[in-house]
Amino acid sequence: MNHNFVDQFSKYTPKNEPLTFWKGRVALYCFLRSLKLTDGDEVLLPGLTCVVVPNAIIYAGLVPIYIDIQQDSYNLDPDLIESKITSRTKVLIIQNTFGLSSNIEKITAIAKKYNLITIDDCTHGFGGTYNGKPNGSFTDAAFYSSQWNKPFSTVLGGYLIINNPQLKAAVVNEYQHYNQPTIIENLKLKWLFLIRKWVINRFTYWRLLYLYRWLSQRNLILGSSQKEELTQIIKPINYEKKMGAVQKKLASQQLINFDKKLLIRKEVAFNITEWLIKNEKSYVSETHINNHSFLKYPIRVKNRDQFFKLAEKHKIPLGDWFISPIHPICNHYEQWHFNEDSCPNAVKAAQELVNLPTDFTDKKKLINFLNKTTQFIL
């Protein structure tokens, strides 16, 4: 493995060499498969997540059990965990939604009490910390992502850190069976990265975003999610795939100035918070600020469709995490074992959430947009 990349990556994570994957969800799947659990065993996870997380659980022969979220952190509510635990519960997934880690001591204490294996979904939280330690430090394992809208991008990419030495040998054994991407796949990734770098800007963002999603959902391009992952529970062909050389090279390049990027995100988040407080809107609480890397800044709005149209008009690259509790799925939740009645906070959040860009350096333009849309913001 490229040790320059490992050194750069490990600066922001627990000091264990990562296993690298085609996508972050594959890292989770590899970890779950390595545990050799019994089909039908249960995995606890937040009720506000991306569909690829329960997909990986189901592909591994396990059952996702959702825990409702807290309204201020968008992470699972630790007070609800024990009510969800059964004799079949084996794994607990925590998450740093939008880059925010919260309640980790309480969550991991409960996991220890019931002998649950823990894994931290750090796909939003690479580079962030919790009480002074890198995200991913407090659980048996942690997985990260460097896909399109993640803290740094290699177009596609996933990473797995094992903190529990008793689990490492089994994970490595599972990992050895995974394939390398083809030459053509590596070339396509490089091509997509260059398009993103040189073609996508605030003027082209929306049209190219819609085109990218349309193509990826029809398997016509290397997209974040394939059609099978969004319509039914079918594991894509050649899902078990490692990271390629192009991705590792791109990762090394992207991590060179990562500290500067983190600083920009936090500065923009400060400006947004300041505006929200001044205008008496909901904002990220000061109690969370030190543990928040602000991949995105979540706000709640009414009439979200109209708000998106206004963002497009003003050339603001607004994010749509999460348009549903298991984003972006909006129906047939039963396929993913999700019951809306069990997670009312997650359902309500998914009806109102949008996320502001924190890598948007035109402060004046962003604040001007907020001023013009004040009536929509809750």
C-alpha positions as CSV (number, residue, x, y, z in Angstrom):
1,M,0.0,0.0,0.0
2,N,1.1,3.6,-0.7
3,H,2.5,4.6,2.7
4,N,2.4,8.3,1.8
5,F,-1.4,7.8,1.6
6,V,-1.5,5.8,4.8
7,D,0.4,8.5,6.7
8,Q,-1.9,11.2,5.3
9,F,-5.1,9.3,6.1
10,S,-4.0,8.2,9.6
11,K,-3.4,11.9,10.6
12,Y,-7.2,12.1,10.8
13,T,-8.2,8.7,12.1
14,P,-7.2,6.1,14.8
15,K,-3.6,5.0,14.2
16,N,-4.4,1.8,12.5
17,E,-3.7,1.1,8.8
18,P,-6.9,1.2,6.8
19,L,-8.2,-1.5,4.5
20,T,-9.4,0.3,1.3
21,F,-12.5,-0.4,-0.7
22,W,-14.3,0.6,-3.9
23,K,-17.0,2.2,-1.8
24,G,-17.6,2.9,1.9
25,R,-20.6,0.6,2.1
26,V,-18.4,-2.3,1.0
27,A,-16.2,-1.6,4.0
28,L,-19.2,-2.0,6.2
29,Y,-20.3,-5.2,4.4
30,C,-16.8,-6.7,4.7
31,F,-16.8,-6.0,8.4
32,L,-20.2,-7.6,9.0
33,R,-19.4,-10.6,6.9
34,S,-16.2,-11.2,8.8
35,L,-18.1,-11.5,12.1
36,K,-19.6,-14.8,10.9
37,L,-23.0,-14.1,12.5
38,T,-26.1,-16.2,12.1
39,D,-28.6,-15.3,9.3
40,G,-31.3,-13.2,10.9
41,D,-29.1,-11.7,13.6
42,E,-29.9,-8.0,14.2
43,V,-27.9,-4.8,13.7
44,L,-29.0,-1.6,15.4
45,L,-28.5,1.6,13.4
46,P,-29.9,5.2,13.4
47,G,-33.3,5.8,11.9
48,L,-31.9,8.5,9.7
49,T,-29.4,7.0,7.3
50,C,-28.6,6.3,3.7
51,V,-30.1,3.2,2.1
52,V,-26.7,1.7,1.3
53,V,-26.2,1.1,5.1
54,P,-29.2,-1.2,5.6
55,N,-28.4,-2.7,2.2
56,A,-25.0,-3.8,3.4
57,I,-26.6,-5.3,6.5
58,I,-29.2,-7.2,4.5
59,Y,-26.7,-8.4,2.0
60,A,-24.7,-9.9,4.9
61,G,-27.8,-11.9,5.9
62,L,-28.6,-9.7,8.9
63,V,-31.6,-7.6,9.9
64,P,-31.5,-3.8,10.4
65,I,-33.2,-2.5,13.5
66,Y,-33.7,1.3,13.5
67,I,-33.4,3.6,16.5
68,D,-35.0,7.0,16.3
69,I,-32.8,10.1,16.4
70,Q,-32.4,13.1,18.6
71,Q,-33.7,16.3,17.0
72,D,-30.6,18.4,17.8
73,S,-27.9,16.0,16.7
74,Y,-29.6,13.9,14.0
75,N,-27.8,10.9,15.6
76,L,-29.5,7.9,17.3
77,D,-31.1,8.6,20.7
78,P,-29.1,6.6,23.3
79,D,-32.1,6.4,25.6
80,L,-33.9,4.2,23.1
81,I,-31.2,1.7,22.5
82,E,-32.0,-0.8,25.3
83,S,-35.6,-1.1,24.3
84,K,-34.5,-2.3,20.9
85,I,-32.1,-5.0,22.1
86,T,-33.1,-8.7,21.8
87,S,-31.3,-12.0,22.1
88,R,-30.5,-11.7,18.4
89,T,-28.9,-8.2,18.6
90,K,-25.2,-8.5,17.8
91,V,-24.0,-5.2,16.3
92,L,-24.6,-1.5,17.0
93,I,-23.8,1.2,14.3
94,I,-23.3,4.7,15.4
95,Q,-23.0,7.7,13.1
96,N,-21.7,11.2,12.9
97,T,-24.4,12.8,10.8
98,F,-23.3,15.8,8.8
99,G,-20.0,15.5,10.6
100,L,-21.3,15.6,14.2
101,S,-20.5,12.9,16.8
102,S,-22.5,12.8,20.0
103,N,-23.2,10.7,23.1
104,I,-20.5,8.2,22.3
105,E,-19.5,7.4,25.9
106,K,-23.1,6.6,26.7
107,I,-23.7,4.6,23.6
108,T,-20.5,2.5,23.9
109,A,-21.3,1.8,27.6
110,I,-24.6,0.3,26.6
111,A,-23.0,-1.7,23.9
112,K,-20.4,-3.1,26.4
113,K,-23.2,-4.0,28.9
114,Y,-24.9,-6.1,26.2
115,N,-21.7,-7.4,24.6
116,L,-22.5,-5.8,21.3
117,I,-19.9,-5.1,18.6
118,T,-19.7,-1.5,17.7
119,I,-18.8,0.3,14.4
120,D,-18.8,4.0,13.7
121,D,-20.3,5.2,10.4
122,C,-17.8,8.0,9.8
123,T,-18.8,8.5,6.1
124,H,-19.7,12.2,7.0
125,G,-17.1,12.6,9.8
126,F,-13.6,12.0,8.4
127,G,-11.4,14.7,9.8
128,G,-13.7,15.4,12.7
129,T,-13.1,14.7,16.4
130,Y,-15.1,13.7,19.5
131,N,-13.8,15.2,22.7
132,G,-10.3,15.6,21.2
133,K,-9.9,12.2,19.5
134,P,-10.5,11.4,15.8
135,N,-13.9,10.2,14.8
136,G,-13.9,6.4,14.8
137,S,-11.6,6.1,17.9
138,F,-14.2,4.8,20.3
139,T,-15.7,1.7,18.6
140,D,-14.5,-1.7,17.6
141,A,-14.3,-0.5,14.0
142,A,-15.0,2.5,11.9
143,F,-15.7,3.0,8.2
144,Y,-15.2,6.1,6.0
145,S,-16.1,7.3,2.5
146,S,-14.5,9.5,-0.1
147,Q,-17.4,9.6,-2.5
148,W,-18.9,12.6,-4.3
149,N,-20.1,14.8,-1.4
150,K,-17.8,13.5,1.4
151,P,-15.1,15.3,3.3
152,F,-12.6,14.6,0.5
153,S,-13.5,13.0,-2.8
154,T,-12.0,10.2,-5.0
155,V,-15.3,10.0,-6.8
156,L,-15.8,6.6,-5.2
157,G,-13.9,5.1,-2.2
158,G,-14.2,3.5,1.2
159,Y,-11.9,2.7,4.2
160,L,-12.1,0.5,7.2
161,I,-10.3,0.9,10.5
162,I,-10.2,-2.0,13.0
163,N,-9.6,-0.9,16.6
164,N,-10.3,-4.2,18.2
165,P,-7.3,-6.4,17.6
166,Q,-9.4,-9.6,18.3
167,L,-11.4,-8.9,15.1
168,K,-8.6,-7.9,12.7
169,A,-7.6,-11.4,11.5
170,A,-11.1,-12.3,10.5
171,V,-11.6,-9.0,8.7
172,V,-8.3,-9.4,6.7
173,N,-9.3,-12.9,5.8
174,E,-12.6,-11.7,4.4
175,Y,-10.9,-8.8,2.6
176,Q,-8.5,-11.1,0.8
177,H,-11.3,-12.5,-1.3
178,Y,-12.3,-9.1,-2.7
179,N,-11.5,-8.1,-6.3
180,Q,-9.5,-5.2,-7.7
181,P,-11.2,-2.7,-10.0
182,T,-10.6,-3.2,-13.7
183,I,-8.4,-0.9,-15.8
184,I,-11.5,0.5,-17.5
185,E,-13.1,1.2,-14.1
186,N,-10.0,3.0,-13.0
187,L,-10.0,5.1,-16.2
188,K,-13.7,6.0,-15.7
189,L,-13.0,7.2,-12.2
190,K,-10.2,9.4,-13.4
191,W,-12.4,10.8,-16.1
192,L,-15.2,11.5,-13.7
193,F,-12.8,13.2,-11.3
194,L,-11.5,15.5,-14.0
195,I,-15.0,16.4,-15.0
196,R,-15.9,17.3,-11.5
197,K,-12.7,19.4,-11.1
198,W,-12.9,21.3,-14.4
199,V,-16.6,21.4,-15.5
200,I,-18.7,21.5,-12.3
201,N,-19.2,24.9,-10.8
202,R,-22.0,26.9,-9.3
203,F,-23.4,27.6,-12.8
204,T,-23.4,24.0,-14.0
205,Y,-23.9,22.2,-10.6
206,W,-27.7,21.6,-10.8
207,R,-27.9,20.4,-14.4
208,L,-24.9,18.1,-14.1
209,L,-26.1,16.8,-10.7
210,Y,-29.5,15.8,-12.2
211,L,-27.7,14.2,-15.2
212,Y,-25.3,12.3,-13.0
213,R,-28.1,10.9,-10.8
214,W,-30.1,9.9,-13.9
215,L,-27.2,8.1,-15.5
216,S,-26.1,6.3,-12.3
217,Q,-29.6,5.1,-11.4
218,R,-29.7,3.4,-14.8
219,N,-26.2,2.0,-14.4
220,L,-24.9,4.0,-17.4
221,I,-22.1,5.6,-15.4
222,L,-20.0,4.8,-12.3
223,G,-22.4,6.3,-9.8
224,S,-22.7,6.5,-6.0
225,S,-25.5,3.9,-6.1
226,Q,-26.6,1.4,-8.7
227,K,-30.2,0.8,-9.7
228,E,-30.4,-2.5,-7.7
229,E,-29.5,-0.6,-4.5
230,L,-32.3,1.9,-4.9
231,T,-35.2,-0.2,-6.1
232,Q,-35.0,-3.6,-4.3
233,I,-32.7,-5.8,-2.2
234,I,-30.4,-7.1,-4.8
235,K,-26.6,-7.0,-4.2
236,P,-24.9,-5.6,-7.3
237,I,-22.6,-7.8,-9.3
238,N,-19.0,-7.6,-8.2
239,Y,-20.0,-5.6,-5.1
240,E,-17.0,-7.0,-3.1
241,K,-14.3,-4.8,-4.5
242,K,-11.1,-3.2,-3.2
243,M,-9.9,0.3,-3.9
244,G,-7.9,0.8,-7.1
245,A,-4.6,2.7,-7.6
246,V,-6.3,5.7,-9.2
247,Q,-8.4,6.2,-6.0
248,K,-5.4,6.0,-3.7
249,K,-3.5,8.5,-5.8
250,L,-6.5,10.9,-5.8
251,A,-6.8,10.4,-2.0
252,S,-3.2,11.4,-1.5
253,Q,-3.7,14.5,-3.6
254,Q,-6.9,15.5,-1.9
255,L,-5.5,15.1,1.6
256,I,-2.5,17.5,1.0
257,N,-4.6,20.6,1.9
258,F,-7.2,18.9,4.0
259,D,-6.6,21.0,7.2
260,K,-7.3,24.1,5.2
261,K,-10.6,22.7,3.9
262,L,-11.7,21.7,7.4
263,L,-11.0,25.2,8.6
264,I,-13.0,26.7,5.8
265,R,-16.0,24.5,6.6
266,K,-15.9,25.5,10.3
267,E,-15.6,29.2,9.4
268,V,-18.6,29.0,7.0
269,A,-20.5,27.1,9.7
270,F,-19.8,29.9,12.2
271,N,-21.2,32.4,9.8
272,I,-24.3,30.4,9.2
273,T,-24.8,29.8,12.9
274,E,-24.4,33.6,13.5
275,W,-27.1,34.3,11.0
276,L,-29.5,31.7,12.3
277,I,-29.2,33.0,15.9
278,K,-29.7,36.6,14.8
279,N,-32.8,35.6,12.9
280,E,-34.1,33.4,15.7
281,K,-34.0,30.2,13.7
282,S,-32.9,26.7,14.7
283,Y,-29.2,26.2,14.7
284,V,-26.5,23.7,15.7
285,S,-26.1,24.0,19.5
286,E,-22.9,25.4,21.0
287,T,-22.7,22.1,23.0
288,H,-22.0,20.3,19.7
289,I,-19.7,22.8,18.0
290,N,-16.4,21.3,19.2
291,N,-17.3,17.9,18.0
292,H,-18.7,19.0,14.6
293,S,-16.6,19.0,11.4
294,F,-19.5,20.4,9.5
295,L,-19.4,18.4,6.3
296,K,-22.8,20.1,5.7
297,Y,-24.8,22.5,7.8
298,P,-28.3,21.1,8.4
299,I,-31.3,23.5,8.5
300,R,-35.0,22.8,8.7
301,V,-37.3,24.4,6.1
302,K,-41.0,24.5,5.1
303,N,-42.0,24.0,1.5
304,R,-38.7,22.2,0.7
305,D,-39.4,21.9,-3.0
306,Q,-39.7,25.7,-3.4
307,F,-36.6,26.2,-1.3
308,F,-34.6,24.0,-3.7
309,K,-35.9,26.0,-6.6
310,L,-34.7,29.2,-5.0
311,A,-31.3,27.6,-4.3
312,E,-31.0,26.7,-7.9
313,K,-32.0,30.2,-9.0
314,H,-29.4,31.8,-6.7
315,K,-26.7,29.2,-7.7
316,I,-26.4,27.8,-4.2
317,P,-25.3,24.1,-4.3
318,L,-27.8,22.9,-1.7
319,G,-27.7,19.3,-0.4
320,D,-30.7,17.1,0.0
321,W,-29.6,14.8,2.8
322,F,-32.1,13.4,3.9
323,I,-35.2,13.4,1.8
324,S,-36.3,10.2,3.6
325,P,-35.3,8.3,6.7
326,I,-33.4,5.8,4.5
327,H,-32.3,8.3,1.9
328,P,-33.2,8.5,-1.0
329,I,-35.8,5.7,-0.8
330,C,-39.3,7.3,-0.4
331,N,-41.6,4.2,-0.5
332,H,-41.8,0.5,0.1
333,Y,-39.8,0.9,3.3
334,E,-40.8,-2.6,4.4
335,Q,-38.2,-4.0,2.0
336,W,-35.6,-2.4,4.3
337,H,-37.4,-3.4,7.5
338,F,-38.2,0.2,8.3
339,N,-41.4,1.2,10.1
340,E,-42.2,4.9,10.0
341,D,-44.1,4.7,13.3
342,S,-41.0,3.6,15.1
343,C,-38.9,6.6,14.2
344,P,-41.1,9.7,14.3
345,N,-38.2,12.2,14.8
346,A,-36.4,10.8,11.8
347,V,-39.5,10.9,9.6
348,K,-40.2,14.6,10.6
349,A,-36.6,15.5,10.0
350,A,-36.6,13.9,6.6
351,Q,-39.6,16.1,5.7
352,E,-37.8,19.3,6.5
353,L,-34.1,18.9,6.2
354,V,-31.8,20.5,3.7
355,N,-28.1,21.2,4.1
356,L,-26.1,24.3,3.3
357,P,-22.7,24.0,1.7
358,T,-19.8,24.6,4.1
359,D,-17.2,24.6,1.4
360,F,-18.9,27.6,-0.3
361,T,-16.4,30.5,0.2
362,D,-18.6,33.3,-1.1
363,K,-19.9,34.3,2.3
364,K,-21.8,37.4,0.9
365,K,-23.7,35.3,-1.6
366,L,-24.6,32.6,0.9
367,I,-25.9,35.1,3.5
368,N,-27.8,37.0,0.8
369,F,-29.5,33.8,-0.2
370,L,-30.5,33.2,3.5
371,N,-31.8,36.7,3.7
372,K,-34.0,36.1,0.7
373,T,-35.4,32.8,2.0
374,T,-35.9,33.7,5.6
375,Q,-39.6,32.9,5.5
376,F,-38.9,29.3,4.6
377,I,-36.4,28.6,7.3
378,L,-37.6,27.1,10.6
